[in-house]
Amino acid sequence: MNAAEVKGLTDQQLAEKLSVRERDLVTGRFQKAQNQLENTASLALIRKDIARIKGEARTREQAQKLGKDSLLPKLAKGAAKSSPAPVAANAEKGGFLKGIVDKLTAKE
């Protein structure tokens, strides 16, 4: 995911991508700890994607004159309810860690 792709996303899509990438990061860290991760450089790419998404969210907050960290938390609550597809896609990758990952990445 590059910066142009991130800028083209709606606010809701931005929140969904952030939750998916954060879940991917946690899953990747578990896999690395268990020596199951083949490409450890993928963790750096995921972190960069998260930074791009958060940076774009902050830019939008400033453009709308919102407070810091006010855009994504509101949208993330709706994204978790309306988008079960990323969870199902990560179920195969996460395996038995899926429940742990979901608890760690849940934002209430």
Secondary structure, DSSP 8 states (H G I E B T S, - for coil): --HHHHHTS-HHHHHHHHHHHHHHHHHHHHHHHTT--S-THHHHHHHHHHHHHHHHHHHHHHHTT--TT-HHHHHHHHHHHH--HHHHHHHHHHGGGHHHHHHHH---
